[in-house]
Amino acid sequence: MNHYEIDDIESLGEILSRCRFSAFNLKVSNWVIGRRPILTWEYIRPENTQYKLYIYNQNDYLEVESPLLNTTSYELSENDWTKVLNFPNSIMKWRVIVYQNDVPTTGGYMSYTDVRTLPQPIEIKECGIYNGKILYNNADWYKFIADDSAEYTFESFGDSDTVIETFSLIAGNQSFDYLLHSDDDSGEDYNFKITLKLTKNQILLFRIRISGWESLGDYRLSITKSSHIHDYSYRFTKYDNSTHYAYCSCGEYIMENHNFIPEKLGHRCTYCKYYTEGPVPGVLMCLNQIIMYDKKNE
């Protein structure tokens, strides 16, 4: 009698699937970021049978476990799909365990492991114009890598009511997990427009979708760069007794609270030099923060 040494769990699953003792023909549909994937398989004796599905990352760490199933398919939840999309090295592994509920009950019989490379955002490394088409109930994902430290403007053009949303991690399907910024109608008509300050080699993840999700449409994405980054320390002018204007060399300005420090007879803002003889009531105003100080030290 021939003896076969099975030295790991992968080999056992391969044998059981090949001999039809377990699930076989493992497949995935809706394999895009913007849709929840459906995982399917076949089994030779579907009567009185239940299944359990397991999903692992590249390091074989179990990440997702389904409940007991009575059908040969499983649609990932939005949360599970978001978790899977952020697996290290963009690799997903999954297998199915089969349980026979006949008398006596037998199982579980493990299938082979299906290994998938996860769908990835469209990578962009240069400013320019990019054409896109959003399908019904879907979104386009992008990964932009800044080639310089600058302010970048992302703007859409076209007849579609587009929305841009930036994320710290990829969010599956229609999830808003990890959302950082969004814009809907700041551009022309119903187009988006957003300007972000990025550092060199910084990665920006963003998706473009149709407002309300339930439609499709074409769009043009424009990415432009301004080499100028605002520095609001060029000059300062008083506005009132509590605030001043802080100017950039380009003429742009913001409003800030005075940064008062005590002097012998009063208090002076270190930026616009506004001076007041009366005490500032119990506080130092310091760049939008309130710092308590001891009047005994005046």
PEHU-V210863 format. One record per residue. N is the residue number from 0. RES is the residue in three letters. PHI is phi as a letter, one per 40 degrees, with the letter a starting at -180 (none if undefined). OMEGA is omega in whole degrees, -180 to 180 (NA if undefined). Layout:
# PEHU-V210863
{{N:RES:PHI:OMEGA} {N:RES:PHI:OMEGA}}
This chain:
# PEHU-V210863
{{0:MET:none:179} {1:ASN:c:178} {2:HIS:b:179} {3:TYR:b:179} {4:GLU:c:178} {5:ILE:b:-171} {6:ASP:c:176} {7:ASP:a:-174} {8:ILE:c:180} {9:GLU:c:-179} {10:SER:c:179} {11:LEU:c:179} {12:GLY:c:178} {13:GLU:c:-178} {14:ILE:c:-178} {15:LEU:c:178} {16:SER:c:-179} {17:ARG:c:-180} {18:CYS:c:178} {19:ARG:g:171} {20:PHE:c:179} {21:SER:b:-178} {22:ALA:c:178} {23:PHE:a:-180} {24:ASN:f:179} {25:LEU:c:-177} {26:LYS:b:178} {27:VAL:b:174} {28:SER:b:-174} {29:ASN:f:-174} {30:TRP:c:176} {31:VAL:b:-176} {32:ILE:c:-172} {33:GLY:c:179} {34:ARG:b:175} {35:ARG:c:-177} {36:PRO:c:175} {37:ILE:b:180} {38:LEU:b:-177} {39:THR:b:179} {40:TRP:a:178} {41:GLU:b:174} {42:TYR:a:-170} {43:ILE:c:180} {44:ARG:b:-175} {45:PRO:c:-178} {46:GLU:c:177} {47:ASN:f:-176} {48:THR:b:173} {49:GLN:b:-174} {50:TYR:b:172} {51:LYS:b:-175} {52:LEU:b:-180} {53:TYR:b:179} {54:ILE:b:-177} {55:TYR:b:171} {56:ASN:c:-176} {57:GLN:c:-179} {58:ASN:c:177} {59:ASP:g:175} {60:TYR:c:-178} {61:LEU:c:-178} {62:GLU:b:-176} {63:VAL:b:178} {64:GLU:b:-179} {65:SER:c:168} {66:PRO:c:174} {67:LEU:c:-174} {68:LEU:b:176} {69:ASN:b:-179} {70:THR:b:-177} {71:THR:c:175} {72:SER:a:179} {73:TYR:a:177} {74:GLU:c:-179} {75:LEU:c:174} {76:SER:c:180} {77:GLU:c:-180} {78:ASN:c:-180} {79:ASP:c:180} {80:TRP:c:176} {81:THR:c:178} {82:LYS:c:-178} {83:VAL:c:-178} {84:LEU:c:-179} {85:ASN:b:174} {86:PHE:c:177} {87:PRO:c:177} {88:ASN:g:173} {89:SER:f:179} {90:ILE:b:175} {91:MET:b:174} {92:LYS:b:177} {93:TRP:a:178} {94:ARG:a:-178} {95:VAL:b:173} {96:ILE:b:-178} {97:VAL:b:177} {98:TYR:b:177} {99:GLN:c:-177} {100:ASN:c:174} {101:ASP:c:176} {102:VAL:b:2} {103:PRO:c:177} {104:THR:c:179} {105:THR:b:-179} {106:GLY:h:-3} {107:GLY:c:179} {108:TYR:b:-173} {109:MET:c:177} {110:SER:c:170} {111:TYR:c:-179} {112:THR:c:176} {113:ASP:c:-178} {114:VAL:b:-177} {115:ARG:b:168} {116:THR:c:-175} {117:LEU:c:176} {118:PRO:c:-174} {119:GLN:b:174} {120:PRO:c:174} {121:ILE:c:-176} {122:GLU:c:179} {123:ILE:b:-179} {124:LYS:b:-177} {125:GLU:b:172} {126:CYS:c:-180} {127:GLY:i:180} {128:ILE:b:-179} {129:TYR:b:-179} {130:ASN:c:180} {131:GLY:a:177} {132:LYS:b:-179} {133:ILE:c:179} {134:LEU:c:-179} {135:TYR:d:175} {136:ASN:g:-175} {137:ASN:b:179} {138:ALA:a:174} {139:ASP:b:179} {140:TRP:b:180} {141:TYR:b:174} {142:LYS:b:-178} {143:PHE:b:179} {144:ILE:b:-177} {145:ALA:c:-179} {146:ASP:c:-179} {147:ASP:a:172} {148:SER:c:-174} {149:ALA:a:172} {150:GLU:c:-178} {151:TYR:b:178} {152:THR:b:178} {153:PHE:b:-173} {154:GLU:a:178} {155:SER:b:177} {156:PHE:b:179} {157:GLY:h:-176} {158:ASP:c:-177} {159:SER:c:177} {160:ASP:c:-171} {161:THR:c:178} {162:VAL:b:173} {163:ILE:b:179} {164:GLU:b:179} {165:THR:b:-174} {166:PHE:b:173} {167:SER:c:175} {168:LEU:b:179} {169:ILE:c:178} {170:ALA:b:-176} {171:GLY:c:175} {172:ASN:f:-178} {173:GLN:b:-178} {174:SER:c:174} {175:PHE:b:175} {176:ASP:c:177} {177:TYR:g:179} {178:LEU:c:179} {179:LEU:b:-178} {180:HIS:b:174} {181:SER:a:175} {182:ASP:a:-178} {183:ASP:b:-168} {184:ASP:b:-180} {185:SER:c:177} {186:GLY:c:179} {187:GLU:c:179} {188:ASP:f:-177} {189:TYR:b:-179} {190:ASN:c:179} {191:PHE:c:173} {192:LYS:a:-179} {193:ILE:a:179} {194:THR:b:-177} {195:LEU:b:176} {196:LYS:c:-178} {197:LEU:b:175} {198:THR:c:-178} {199:LYS:d:-180} {200:ASN:g:175} {201:GLN:c:180} {202:ILE:b:178} {203:LEU:b:175} {204:LEU:c:177} {205:PHE:a:176} {206:ARG:b:176} {207:ILE:b:-180} {208:ARG:a:175} {209:ILE:c:179} {210:SER:d:-178} {211:GLY:g:176} {212:TRP:g:-166} {213:GLU:c:174} {214:SER:a:179} {215:LEU:b:-180} {216:GLY:i:177} {217:ASP:c:177} {218:TYR:a:170} {219:ARG:b:179} {220:LEU:c:177} {221:SER:b:175} {222:ILE:b:179} {223:THR:b:-176} {224:LYS:b:172} {225:SER:b:-179} {226:SER:c:-179} {227:HIS:c:174} {228:ILE:b:-176} {229:HIS:c:173} {230:ASP:b:-172} {231:TYR:c:177} {232:SER:b:-177} {233:TYR:c:175} {234:ARG:a:-176} {235:PHE:b:175} {236:THR:b:180} {237:LYS:c:172} {238:TYR:b:175} {239:ASP:a:-174} {240:ASN:c:-179} {241:SER:b:-176} {242:THR:b:175} {243:HIS:a:174} {244:TYR:c:174} {245:ALA:b:-172} {246:TYR:b:167} {247:CYS:c:-180} {248:SER:c:-180} {249:CYS:c:-180} {250:GLY:h:176} {251:GLU:c:-180} {252:TYR:a:173} {253:ILE:b:177} {254:MET:b:-180} {255:GLU:b:171} {256:ASN:c:174} {257:HIS:c:174} {258:ASN:b:-175} {259:PHE:c:168} {260:ILE:b:-177} {261:PRO:c:169} {262:GLU:b:-172} {263:LYS:d:-175} {264:LEU:b:-178} {265:GLY:a:-178} {266:HIS:b:-178} {267:ARG:b:174} {268:CYS:c:-178} {269:THR:c:-177} {270:TYR:b:-177} {271:CYS:c:176} {272:LYS:g:176} {273:TYR:c:-175} {274:TYR:b:174} {275:THR:b:-177} {276:GLU:c:180} {277:GLY:c:178} {278:PRO:c:173} {279:VAL:c:-165} {280:PRO:d:169} {281:GLY:g:-175} {282:VAL:a:167} {283:LEU:b:176} {284:MET:c:-172} {285:CYS:b:174} {286:LEU:f:176} {287:ASN:g:175} {288:GLN:b:178} {289:ILE:b:-176} {290:ILE:b:-180} {291:MET:c:177} {292:TYR:b:-177} {293:ASP:c:-178} {294:LYS:c:-178} {295:LYS:c:-178} {296:ASN:c:180} {297:GLU:c:NA}}
